[in-house]
Amino acid sequence: MQSTDSAVPAVDYSRVFNQAIDRLHAEGRYRVFIDILRNKGMFPNARCFAGHNGPKPITVWCSNDYLAMGQHPKVVAAMEEALHDVGAGSGGTRNIGGNTHYHIELEHELADLHGKEGALLFTSGYVSNEATLSTLAKIMPGCIIYSDELNHASMIAGIRNAGCEKRVFRHNDLAHLEELLAADDPSVPKLIAFESVYSMDADIAPIAEICDLADKYNALTYLDEVHAVGMYGARGGGISEREDVAHRLTIIEGTLGKAFGVMGGYITADQVIIDVIRSYAPGFIFTTSLSPVLVAGALASVKHLKASRAERDGQQAAAEQLKALMADAGLPVMQSTTHIVPLMVGDPVKAKKISDVLLAEYGVYVQPINYPTVPRGTERLRFTPGPAHNEAMMRELVDALVEIWGRLELRRAA
Ligand SMILES: Cc1ncc(COP(=O)(O)O)c(C=O)c1O
């Protein structure tokens, strides 16, 4: 790759790109994607194709299909039925041919899940955050967004693209948030953006207290419930349902790709806000709508999890059991009040090494989590046990980790 005009200095593009990749290798955070196929009906078992002669059986420990809904018979059947009824894709944007009956029904179902007037589907949770936050702030001139410092990259992208003033408050720190709110002009529009379950540290935001501050300073609230929808609350409406505060939040955002086991994202809010985002957000308007097959699967999943808590209970029990087994074995499992089990390593090279050994020698698949997903020096392994991970699998995993911890002389729990 070279500039063709000899009159201007040649830029060595290959060198620039190769240096960018070399930097990642040097820091030990070059990402390798593992090539797998999950076995329907047998999650968390899967086949791994990386570096083997043919598929090798593995156990997946890092999927965000927390409740194994991706293989649920109702979800699979609904997708098959939709595929055979209406074909593969939606064929257009929502405005131009892609507004199917499935989309409309799922939006009703999601609005009902969160007790809101309306809902809007996006192609992913990432897009829903980026599109909504960037558009909202543009609709409200002078708007200031208050953002938790650990907010997901998609919220940060939305806030940046909004081009508005932003204030970053220390993670879950109410006093800091209030200090920032109080320092600003009371008459300008304000929006507090935060998550319920922070999936890397596995902690939960003080939602009611943040709503109190929003009331006091006349701010709107935007809650990302991506890691909580389907998982918490009597009907899977998330932490805001569990804590009975959904009605206090202006916008609740979620994904269909994690506990619901399919793909897509959404927001729920008052109808007028839904109408504004539907009408102004480029990330909603200018893209082909989700395949009706995906929407049909998500619809079946949301409906099922509204009525059934067996999956949620099974997942919570598995998470508690794994945390206890790890702690008993002296592994540095991070304190967590949620369904996620993070094991601190604190070094990107070691985290990758543990993950490699687990896969190659024990058939255990857990991806190392490194910067920028988590701050440097807090690299970790993040386990997501589900209702289908049984005790034997957990004991095998913990025995393998103990052996590797000893072999690599890693730090044990204090
Ligand atoms: C907090 C949070 N919000 C949004 C997203 C994006 O959701 P999706 O995977 O549906 O794009 C993620 C994905 O990991 C997330 O962790």
The ligand as an SDF file (V2000), in Angstrom:
LIG
                    3D

 16 16  0  0  0  0  0  0  0  0999 V2000
  -23.4240   -2.7970   29.0930 C   0  0  0  0  0  0  0  0  0  0  0  0
  -23.5840   -3.1640   27.6600 C   0  0  0  0  0  0  0  0  0  0  0  0
  -24.3860   -2.4070   26.8900 N   0  0  0  0  0  0  0  0  0  0  0  0
  -24.5530   -2.6910   25.5820 C   0  0  0  0  0  0  0  0  0  0  0  0
  -23.9180   -3.7710   25.0070 C   0  0  0  0  0  0  0  0  0  0  0  0
  -24.1430   -4.0430   23.5580 C   0  0  0  0  0  0  0  0  0  0  0  0
  -25.1540   -5.0150   23.4090 O   0  0  0  0  0  0  0  0  0  0  0  0
  -25.1750   -5.9230   22.1000 P   0  0  0  0  0  0  0  0  0  0  0  0
  -24.2190   -7.0470   22.3420 O   0  0  0  0  0  0  0  0  0  0  0  0
  -26.5850   -6.3470   21.9530 O   0  0  0  0  0  0  0  0  0  0  0  0
  -24.7190   -5.0430   20.9740 O   0  0  0  0  0  0  0  0  0  0  0  0
  -23.0860   -4.5830   25.7540 C   0  0  0  0  0  0  0  0  0  0  0  0
  -22.3980   -5.7440   25.1250 C   0  0  0  0  0  0  0  0  0  0  0  0
  -21.6030   -6.4280   25.6670 O   0  0  0  0  0  0  0  0  0  0  0  0
  -22.9030   -4.2700   27.1280 C   0  0  0  0  0  0  0  0  0  0  0  0
  -22.0870   -4.9970   27.8880 O   0  0  0  0  0  0  0  0  0  0  0  0
  1  2  1  0
  2  3  1  0
  2 15  2  0
  3  4  2  0
  4  5  1  0
  5  6  1  0
  5 12  2  0
  6  7  1  0
  7  8  1  0
  8  9  2  0
  8 10  1  0
  8 11  1  0
 12 13  1  0
 12 15  1  0
 13 14  2  0
 15 16  1  0
M  END
$$$$
